[in-house]
């Protein structure tokens, strides 16, 4: 009830009980209203994986995602990804790779009938996966029959005996128009202990297969499948490769006002350029010059589209989860505020594919303006996209129906309740031989490995994706892990096959040889088994090979040198176990999502396993919103989130070139782009006669947020590369080892590259240095890989696992570094091994260009989006290591007076102040003095114009250039002028 105030009281007016009750009621109403304003109230709503519409609360609020973890292990690892034939055998059918028809990656499997009876034309995975006869299993794949029918089905075994052949129970795929989901769930027959997967085509038929995966699931998940659509099942159980996968780096995005992003976020045609955020100009020379963007949307939802272009050449298609077109509309009205296109997305829609194009018109200039896509049937005035995003840098593990890691909201912050541990079991760990078994396998162990463990919860995957079996009493076969209760339950025991390791029954491997196995190397006798097969039982012919794809028995790169780095393409064993006591951790995060009143177009996605259970918590009162904002401000200032997101490289965008922008045949340890040092290890190698390093400009927005790239141009391949020679570009990250390295810690390097030299390879590896001073531990190399470059810009990335810091000693000078090395050419030993390709030589390949751009190093196993600094910020970061008195665009040694130091001296020793640095240096720098004529170690005497020899700058510090001096007296009185450079590079 509205309060009726009385404002004309007189001195002698009588106050009645009615007046007092009315006044008291008014006071009470005010207190109730104040209590509502300051009520600490939040709302929690459930979230699903993917896109949904969430109704906001009464006030704008920060949205906090709360997420449960989940572990998925594809029981056939990489075997089902359609990228390699090495995991499969086919007879009499023919199995090939097909790069033209695929669901993901670069190819799919194509199985072709080969003239035998129907039912025998099949391909099978070469290994079997261990199963339990009480388990529940799910098999998913994509099949496109081209002729006839096809299916994917399991066969179960007990030893060599078949316990179940499910050929007749799996539905045939008959649709030849597109890839179709094949989904089959089953519980094995009693006594079943292993499972194999087979692909089958009908008589005279052929079909493509892709994204095949096998998962063990809980009974609850098994029962839920009956109420789910095929697309929902496929989304919940995505195709993952070898290893243990949790819910990784979940990302929450809210888009309002306009679902279409600015044109700068589109994939643009070569002849299109962005003139304004929502204006695109196309200078067409051929028809269908398309610029495109894919937008996550809901199925069976009404959307409206409008634009302000003079031409009506926007086209919109509905795409399903496989990016197949299932609906299409063309906008036929150019009015942005009225009569826009309204449509309903069909069932199965995951994305809208929007195209801005000249369509059938061959040439001309086209201007696309102000496109807008919104929820509902009414088109409104144009608004730009309002997008807020938060990404959490973590991995959440867990078992459905059991304990899980979780992200939870606590007192204005997100916390991780860690209930599982995940460890990479590679060759950096202290493996020892535990037991020399007589038959075909050996037991190895790591002491004091497992702390705070719940016995019986170990899960280990092998390099080929196989899950190790568990034993609780007597180990009786290879590929097992002890999972019972031990006196010392912190030790880890597993069995290794002699066929996999190459260790013969009578051979006793050393610690270093066991570590080499866990780095991906197999031992063999290079005389009796030069192809890498067989086992080594002693003698002088010991050598090691790697598996060409990292997992199957096709071997390359034999070497008699004991490997100490991870083999190329190898994926180490992984271990997961449950913690006896959960650990609460801060969550590294970047960004924040604001939830507005009304409809919010929310998308929740993750890498690795798709999440199972999630919710969104947000404020429902203004008081709670303000309180959350205050705590969020504190959170974003914390050190951990900042460090998790940053690019640890300086000048990764190649914006700063203080020394020079071009150099022909630069010398060893020299710099062109700031922070990027040329390193050459050349003994007898013959390099090309001309190698030019230069800054080049990005054209046509080929790389977002980049203006320049680094080019190496060569006039030939070079020859006679010595075994340990190399030509490389490197950057040393200050204190990178202490902050980025450690047991199980990962860093990801990403970059753009191209080359005009056919078949050119670029290598990359890391160095982990403990610095100088005192007695630091020896530096280590972290094995990398090679990339085959093409003539077009391509984005590459690679994740490294750093070495443990346990037992390591850092130098007393505090200058440890994590070193990033880009190799352009190398010999066949040391550097080849560091790249995982021992025995292979890489020359410059011929005349042409090798270009790299936008290099980034970030912590974690995900390549983050590149965030450039402003020019001023990047220059200041570079000046910590190098500074000059010259103008920024002027190279040291140039004849110029601009920026010079000019000081009067009484002569004698020419004691003259050099001035302060703009940026504090990491250490007192090395000073180089230049006269006005560009002469080194000389200063110019103004009165005579002559150069006078000087000894340098003395008493320099990290903040001051010191003073100019000569070692002998007798210098003339007068005004001395000079330039200097200060070098404090690592």
N, C-alpha and C positions, 0 to 999 in steps of 0.2 A: 504494500500500500504506500502511495506517495505521502510524504510528510507535508502537512499543511502548517507552515510556520505562521506565527502571529508576531508582527513586527511593529504594532502600534500601542504597546502597553503604556499605560499612564501611571503616575505615582500612586493614585488612590484606587486603582483597579483591584477587584477581588479575584484572587487566585483560587480556583475550585479544584476538587479532586479530578475532574475531567481534564482540566488544563495540565495538571501534574502527570496524569497517566499518558496524555498525548506527548508531553515532553520526554518522559522516560522511555516511551516506545520509540521515539525518534533517536534517542541516544543508543538504545539497544540495536536498532536497525543499522546505525553507523558502525557499531562494533562488529556486527555480523559481516558487514561488507568488507571491513578491514581484514577480518579473519580469513575471508575468502581470497583476498588479494595476496596475503602472505602465507597461504596454505602451501606446503611443500608436497605437491601432488604430481605423480608421473603416470604414464600409460604404457603398457606393454602389449604389443600386437605381434602375432606370429608372422614369420617371413618364410618364403619358400625360395629355392634356388632359381635364379633367372629373374624375369621381369614380372612386376605386379603393380597394382595401384593401391596406395596406402592413403587413407583419409587422415589428414593432419588433425591436430588437437585444437583447442580454443585459442592458442597463441603460437607464434613462430617458436621453434624449439630446435635444439641440437638433438640429432638422432644417434643413439648409441647401439650398435649391433651387438647382440649376445649370441654366441655361436658354440655349438657342440662339435667336438672333433670326430674324426672317422678315419679308419685305416682301410685302404684297398690294396690288394696284391693280385696283379694279373698272373695267374698260375702258369701262363705260357710266355710271360715277359714280352720281349720284342718280336717274338716269332710270328705274331699275328698282324704286324703293322704294314705288311705289303712292300717292305723296302729291301729285303734280302731273301735269297732262295736257300741260304746255307742251313736253315733250321728245318728244311722240308725234304722229303723224299717222295718221288712220284713215279709210278709204274703201273701199267704201261702208258697211262696218260702223261701228257707233257705239261710241265709247270714253268711259266715264264713270268717276267715282270712287265707290266703294261703301264707306261707313263701317260697314256692318253685318257684312260678311264680309271678314276680313282675317287675316293672319298676324302682322303687326307694325305699329307706327305707328298712324295714325288712319284709314287707308283702304287699299283695294286697287284695281287696275284692273278694270273690268268691260267686256268686249267682247261686243257683241250683233250677231248676224247681221242683215243689212238687205236681204234679198230679192235677192241676186245669186248667181251661180254659186258653188258650193262651191270653195274654194281662193283666192277673191279677197276674202273677208271677213276682213281682217287689219288690224293696227295695226303701225306700224314706227317705230323710233327715228329722229328727224330727221337725226341726224349719223352718220357712219361712223367707226369706230375703226381706226387704222392697224395692220396685222398684217404678219407675215413668212410667206412660203410655206413656210419651214422650221420654223415655230413649232408649238406644241401648245396647244390651247385647250379650255377647259371652260366650259360654259354650264349654269347651275343656276337653277331657279325653282320657285315654288309655284303649282300650278294646281288650281282646283276647278271642273270643268264643272258647270253647273246643268242644262243641257239639251244633249244631244249630246256631242261630244268636242272636245278642244282640244290645242294644243301650242305650244311655243316653239322656233323654229328660226333658224339663221343663214343669211345670204346673203353671199357674198364677191364682191369686185369687183377689177378692174384699171381704174382710171379709171371710166368709165361702163359698162364691159363686165362682165357677170356671169360669174364664173369658177366659181361653185359655188352651187347651190340645194339645201339639205339637207332640204327639206320631207319627202320620202319616207323619209329615213333616221332621223328622230327618232320614237321611240315615241309613239303617241297616249296621252293621258290620258283614261280612260273613267269612273273612279270619281267619282260625283256626291255621295257622302256627306260628303266632307271634302277639305281641301287635300291634294294629292299632290306629292311631289318629282318634278320633271322634270330629268333629268341627261343631258347629251349631250357627249361629247368628240369632237374631230375634228382632223385635220391638213389645212390648206388645200391646194387644188390648186395646181400650179405657176403662177407669175405673179400670184397673189393679193396684193393690197396693202392692202385695207381690208375691213371687216366691218360688216354691219348686222344688227339683231335684229328679228324679226317675231313677232307673236302671231297665232294663227289659231283660229277656231271653225268647226265643221261647219255645214252648211246648217240653218237654222232654230234654231240653237243659241245659247247664251251661256255665258260662263265668267268666273271671277275669276282674276286673276293677281297675284302679289305676290313680293317679295324676289328679283327677277331680277338676276343678276350674271354677268359674263363675266371670266374670268381667263386670262392666258397662264401656262402651267405648264411645268416642265422635263420632259424625256423620262422621267426617273426617276419623277416624280410621275404622269405620264401612264400609265406601266406599272403603278404601284401601285393605280390606280383599280379594276383588275379584281378585286382581292382585298378591296375595301372595300364595306361596306353603304351604301345611299343615305344613311342618317342619319350615318354616319361621314364620308362625303364632304361632306355639307352642313355638318357641324360644323367640318371642316378648312378649308372655304372659305365662311365666313359672308358674309352680304350686308352689304357695307360701302359707304359713300357716297363722294362725290368726295374725291380726295386720295390721299396715300401713307400706308399704314397698316402700322405695325410691331406687335410684341408689346408692348402698353402696360400698364404697372402690373400685372404678374402678381401674383396673390394665392394664397397657399397656406394652407389651413385643415385642421386636424385636429380631428375631433369624436369623443369617446369617451363611453362610459357611457350616453348618451341622445342620440339623434339629434334629438329634439324640443326646440326652444329654449323658454325661458320665455315665458309668454303676452305679456309686454311686447313681444316681437318678432313677434307675430302681427298680421295685419290684423283688427282687432276690429270687431264689430258696434257700431252706435251705442249700443245699450242694454247693452253688456257692459263690465265694468270688472275690472281686475286687482286682486285682494285680497292675493295672495301671488305670488311668482314663478311657482309652478306651481298656482295656484288662480285660477279665473275665474268670476265671477258674472254671469249673464245675467238681466235682468228683462225678459222677453219680452212683447210686446204683439201680435206677429204670428207666424205659423209660419215656419219656416226662417230664423230670425235667426242667420245663420252668422258665426262667427269662423274664419279659415282661415290656413294656413301651407303653403308648398311647400318640400319637403326634397329636395335632390339625393341620389339613390340609384343603385344598380347594377341592371342588368337581370339576370334569371335568378338572383336572389339571395334566400335565405331571410331573412325579417325577422319579428320578433315584436313585437306591440303589446299594451300593458296599461294600465290606468288604475284610479283609485280613486273614480270618481264613482258617486253613487247611481243616476244615469240612464245609460243605455247609448247616448247619442246622440253617439258619435264615428263618423265615416265616413271611409274612406280610399280614394282613387282613385289609380291609376297613370296618369301623364301621359307622353306622348312629347315629343320635342324641340319640337314645335309646340304644346305644352300641350293636346293632344287626349287625351281620356280613353280608355284602352285596357284598363282593368281596374278593378274596384271591390269593396271589402269593407266590411261594417259590423261593428263590434265588438259582440258580443252577450253579453258577460260583464263584470260590473263588478269582478271580483276583480283587484287589481293584482299580486299575487304568484303567482297560479296561473291556469291555464286561459285565459291570454290568447290573442288571435288570432295565428295563425302562417300566413304566406302566402309565395308565391314571386312575385316581380315578373316580369311577362311580358317577352318580347323587345321591345326598343325603349323600355323605361322609362327616363326621365331624372329624373323627380321623383315623390314621393308627395305627394298633395294631401290634407291632413288637415283635417277640418271638425269643430268643436265646435258643436252646434246643438240647438235644441229640436224639430227635425224638424216633425212634423205638429201638435204641441201648440201651441195659439194663444197662451195666456197662462200666466204663472207665473214662479217664480224657479228657476233651474237653476244648480247648482254643478258645475264641471268641475275635477277634481283629479288631479294627479300622472300625466299621460300619459307613457308611456315607449315608445320605439321603439329596438330594438337588433338587431344582426346575429345571425343564428342562430335556432334553434328553441326555445331555452330562455328563458323569461321569469324574470327574477331580481328581487330587491328593488329598489324605486325608487331611482334616483340622478338628481341634476340633471345637466344637460349640462355636460361638461368640454370647452371649446372654446379652442383656441389658433390664432392667425392671424398671418401676416406678410404685409405688402404692400410691394412694391418700387416706388418711384416713378421709373420710367424707361421708355424706349421702346427696343426692340431690333429692329434692322433686319437684313436679310440676304437672300441669294439661295440657294435650295435647290441643293445640290451645289457651292456656292461659298463665299466668305467670309461670315461672319455676325458680328454683335455677339453677345456672350455674357456671362452672369453666371457667375462661377466662384468657388469657395471657395479663399481663400488665407490661411493662417496665422490661422485663426479669424475671418476677415471675408469678406464678399462683395464682389467687385470686378467692375466692368464693363470688358470689353475692347471698346472702341469702335472699330469698323472702317468705319463709315459716318457721313456727315454728312447732316442733313436741315435745310433752310432754307425758310422761308416767303418767297415772292417777292411782297411787297405793295408799296404805294405809298410806304412809308417809306424804301425803298432808293434809292440815287443812280443812277437810270436815265438814260441819255442816248441820243440817236438815233445809230445807227452808220452806217446806209446808207439813202438815200431811193430805194427800189426803184420802178420805173416802174409796175409792174402789181400792184395789189390788196394789197400788203403792204409792210411796212417792217421793217428790222432794228433792234433796240435792244440795248443792252449795259449791263453793270455792270463797271467796271474793278476789278481786284485783288479779285475776289469769292471766288475758289476757291483755297484754300491746301491743300497736302498732298493733292492729288487724283491719282487714277489715271485717266489719259486713257481715254476710251471707256466710262466708267461712269455718265454723267449719265442721270438719269431725271426727267422733268418732267411734272407733271399740270396741266391747265388748269382754270379755274373750273367748267367743265361736266363734268369727269371725263375728258376726252379726254387721251390720252397724246401728247405731242409727238413727232413723228418726228425721227430723227437724220440729220444730214448731215455728211459728212467732207470735202467738197470745195466744191461750188458750191451755194449755197442757191437753190432753185428754186420754193419755194411757202411759203405761210404755215404757222404752227403747227409750226415745226421748231426744233431746238436744235443748235448746232454741237458735235460730239462727237469731233472729230479732235484732232490734235496741233498746237498753235500755238506760236509763239515765246514768247508770254506766255499760258500755259495757265491763268492765274488769272482771265482775263476770261471773262465769261459772255455769249454771243450767242444771241438767239432772234429769230424772225420773228413779226410780229403782223399779223393780217388786217385790212384796211381795213373790211370788213363788221363785224367785232367792235369795232374801236376807233372807227370813224366818221371816221378820217383819210382824206380823199380823196387820190387819187394825186398831186395837185399841192400838197397841204398839208404843211407842215413843223411837226410838233408841238414845243412847248417841253418842257423838262425837267418842269415842273409838270404839263403836260398828259399826258405819258407816265406820270407817277406817278398821276394821276387814273385812267387806264385800269387800272393795277394795283391800284387801290382799288375797282374794279368799276363805273366810270362810262364811258358811251359818248358821244362827241361827235356832235352833229347840227345841222342848220340848222332853227331853230324856226319859220321862215316856210314853207320849202318842204316840210319833213318834221316837222310838229308832233307826230306820233305817235312820234318818236324814231328812226324808220328812216332809211335813207339815209346819205350821207356828207357831210362838211363840206369844202368846197374853198376857203374864204376868205370874207371879207366881214364884216358887222357883226351877223350873226344867229346867232352861235355860242352853243350851249347844251349841257348835259349831261343825260343820263337814266340811270337804273339799271334793270337787269332785275328784274322784279317778284319772281321766285323766285331771283334771283342768278345764273342760268345761261342762260336762254333768251330769245329775241328778242321778249319782250313787255315794253314799257317804260313807266315811270311817273316822276313827280316831276321833270319838266323844270325846269331852272334855268339862268339865264345867269351864275351865280356859279361860278367854278372850284372844284370840290370838293377838299377837302384831308383828308377822312376817308373811311373805308371805308363802302361802301354796305351797306344792310341786306340780309341773306340772302346776301351775297357770300362765296364761299370762294376765297381767293387761290390763285394758282399755287403749287406746291410742287416743291422740288428735292431729289433724293437723289443722292449720289455716294460712291464708295468712297475711303477714305483710303489714301494711300500708306504711311503708318506708323500703326499702331494706337495708341490712347491708352488708358491705364489710369486709370479713375476710381473714386472711392468711390461706393457705391450708397446713395441715400437710402432709408431703410426705416423701417417702424414695426411693432413687435411681434416675436414669435418663436414658432415652432412647436415644441412638445415632443412627441417620439415616445416612446410607452410600449411596454413589452413586450406582445406579443400583437397583436391586430388593431387597426389604426388606420384610421379612415374618412377618407381624404384626398381633398380636392378642390383641383384646380389650375385656375384660370381666368385670363383676361386680357381686357383691352379691345382693340379693334382686331383685328388678325390673331390667330387662335388659334395657339398655339405648336406647333412641330413636334417638337422634341427637347428632353427635359428629364430630369433625374435628381435624386435626393435623397441627400445625403451626411449621415451621422449617426455619432455615436460608438458603438463597440462595447465600450468598456471604461470603467470608472468614472473612471480617470485622464483620458481624453480628454474625457469629459463635464464634469468639473470645470474643465479647461483651457478648453474652449469657453465655459463659463458666465462665467469671468473675463474673457475677451475680449469677449463679448457685452455685459457691463456697461460696458466702456469704449466700445464702439460706440454704445450708446444714449445716451451722454452727449455724443456729438459734435454739433457745431452744425448741420451740414447736415440730418441727418434730422429734428431738432427743427423747424427752420425750414420744411421741406417739408410738415410735417403740420399746423402750427398754423393757427388762424383768426387772420388778421392784423387783424380788426376787434376792437374792445373794446366790450363790452356789446351784442354782436350778438343776444343772447337777451332783451334789453330787461328785465333784472332790476334795474338800478340807475337810480333817479330821485331824485337828491339835491336838485334845485332845486324840483321840483313834479311831480305826477302828472297834472295837467290844466291846459290853458291855452286860453282863447278868444281867437281872433285874435292869436296870438303875434307879436311883432315880428321884424323882420329880424335875422338872426344870433343869435337866441335859442336856448336849449336847454330841452328838457323832459326826455326821456331823456338820461342822461349820454352824452357823446361824439357825439350826433346833433344837428346844427345845422340850423335852418330857414334856407334861403337864398331870398330873393325878389328877382327882377329885374323890377320892375313900373314901367312908365312910364305908358301910357294905359289899360292893361287894367283892367277892372272885376271885382274878385274878388267871390265870394259874400259876403253881409253877415255870415255867421257861419261860421268855420272853427275847429273844436275839435280840439286835439291831446291825446290822453289815453292812459294805461295801462289796458289791459283784461286780464282773466284768461282763460287757456285753460281750457275746460271739457271734460269727458269724454275727457281724454287725446287731444284731436284732433291735437296735434303732439307727437311723442315728445320728452322731455327739455326741455319748455318750460312755463313757468308764466304768462308774460305775452306780450302782443303790443302793437304800436304802432298806434293808430287815428287816422285823420284823418276827421272828420265835417264835412260841408258841407251848407248849406241851399239850395244851388243850383249852377248850372253856371258862372256868371260870363259875361262877354261882352266883345266888342271887344278880344280878345287881340292885343297889338301883336307885331310880327314877332319881336323879340328878347327878349320877356318870358317869364318862367318862374316856377314855384312848385315848390320842390324841397326834399328832405331829404338831407343829406350827412354823411359822415364822412371826415375827413382822417387817413390812416394815416401816422404819424410815420416818416420815413425810408423810406417805402414805395417811392419811386422808386429809391433806390440799391440796395435789397435785392430788389425784385420786378421792376423794369423792365430792359430790354435787348433787343438784337436777337434776335428769335425767342422771347423769353420769354413765357410765357402765365400768366395768372391767371384763376381761375374764381370767379364770384360766384354764390351760390345762396341762395335764400330761399323762404319760404312767403308766399302772398298770396291775398286774396279781396276782393270788393267787392259791395255790395248795389246798386250803380248799374249798370244794364244797359249793356253795351258799353264799360265803362270800360277804358282803357288805362293802363298804368304803364310809364314809360320808364326806362332805366338806361344810363349811360355813365361813363367814367372820365376823370379829369384827371391829367396827369403834370406835377407842379410841381418845379422845381429849387431852390426855397427863396428866401430873401431875404439881403441883405447882399452887398456887392461888385457884380459885374455878372453875375448868373446868366443862363442861357439862358431864353428865354421859355417859359412853360408851354404844354403841348399837350393837346388833347382826343383821347381814344381812342374811336372810334365804337362805339356800343352798339346797342341794339335796343329794341323795345317788346313788351309782353306784354298780351294780352287777358285780363282777369280774369273769373272766374266767381264765383258766390255761395258756392262751397265752397272750402275750403282746398286749394290746389294748390301743389306744389313746382316752382319754376322754377330754371333755371340758365343761365348764359351765359359763354362763354370769350372773353376778350379777349387780343389779341396786343399787347404793349407796344411802345413805340418804342425805337429804338436810343439808347444813351448815348454812342456814339462822337461826338466833337467837341462834347459838351455841357459847360457850365460850371455847377457847383453853387454856390449861395450860401454866403457865409462864415459864416452863422449856423447852419448845420447843420440847417435845418428843412425840407428837401425833403419832399414828401408825395405819396402816391398817393391820389387823391380819388375816393370812391364817391358817385355822385349818383343819387338816385331822384326822377324827375320826375312830378308829379301833373298839371300843366297847362303848356302851352307854346305859343308863337307859331310862325309858319311859316318862320322863317329859321334863326338860329344854333343854337338848341337842337334844332330839328327836324332839322337837318343832322347834329348830334352823335348823334342817335338813328338815323340812316340813313333818315329819312323827310322830306327837305326839301320844303317847300311844304305840309305838313300841320299843321293846328292841332288841339290837344287841349285841351278845356275840362275842368272838373271833372265834366261830364256830367249833373249833376242833384243832387238831394238824396240823401244816403245816406252809407255808410261805405266807407272804403278802408283795409284792414288789411294790415300786413306783420308777419312774425315770423321769428325764427331766421335772421338774415342772416349769411352767412359769406363770407369771401374767403380763398382758399388758392392757393398757387402751383401751376402745372401746368394741364392741360386737363381735369381730372377733379374733379367736385364730391365732396369727401370727406364722410364721415359727420360730423354735428355733435357735437362733444364739449364740453359746457358746463363752465365753471369753477364752483368752489364760490362761494357768495355772497361770502365773505371775499376770495377771490382777485380776483373781478371788481371789487369795491368798491375794493381797493387799486390796481388798474390804472386805474380811473377817477380816483382821487384824485391821480394824477400830474398831472392836468389841472385838477381842481377839488376844493376841500375847504372845509369850513365848521365853525364851532364848534357849530352847532346839532346836536341829535340827528338821526340819519339820516332819520327820518320827518317831520321838521319843516322846512318851507320857510323860506328866509331872509326876514327881515322879520317873522316871526311874533312876537307878544308872548309872551316866555318868558324865564325866567332860567336854564333848564337849559343847561349847557355854556358859559355866559358867561365872559368874561375879567374878572377883578376885581382891580384894582391900586391901591394907595395912591399918591397923587402930592402933592408939595409945592406944586403949582400952577404958575403961570407958563405954560410951554409944554406942560404935561401930558405930560411924557415918561414913558411907561409901557410895559412890555414886553408884547408880544402872544403870546408862546409859540412853541413849535416845531411844525412840520408833522408829521402822522402819516406822510406819504409824501413823499419828495423830489420836487420839482416839476421839470418839464422846463426851466424858466427862472424867474427871479424873477417872481412872479405879480402881477397887478393886484389890489389889496386894496380891498374895500368894507367900510365900517364901518357897523354898525347899533346904535342905542340899544336899551334894554330895551323901549321902546314901538314899535320897528320903524322908527324914522326913520333915513333914510340920511344918512351923513356927520355923525352925532352920537353922543355917548356920554352915558350917564346918570350924574349925580352922586348917589351913594347917600344922602348926608345930607339933600338937599333934594328928591330924586325928580325933578329937572328935567333936561332934555336940554341938552347943551352942544355947540355946533358945533365940529367938529374938521376938520383938513385931511387926515387919512388916516394911513397907516402908512409910516414912513420906514425906510430901511436894511434893507428886506426882502431875503431871499436865497432860494435854492431850498430851503433847509431850515428857515428861520425867518421868522415873520410880521413881524418888525421891531418898531417901537415907535410908539405912538400919539402924535400931536403936533398942535399948532395953529401956524399961521403967525405969530400975534401973542401976546404975553404977556398976563398978567392973569387967567388961569384960576384959579378958586378951589381952595384946598387941600382934599383929601378923597379918598374912595374912588370911583374911576371904574369903571363897568361897561359892557361892550359885547360885541357879537358881531362876527365878521368872516367874509368869504368870500374865498378865494384862487383867482383864475382864471388858469390858464396854458394855456388852449386854443390850438390852432393857428389 
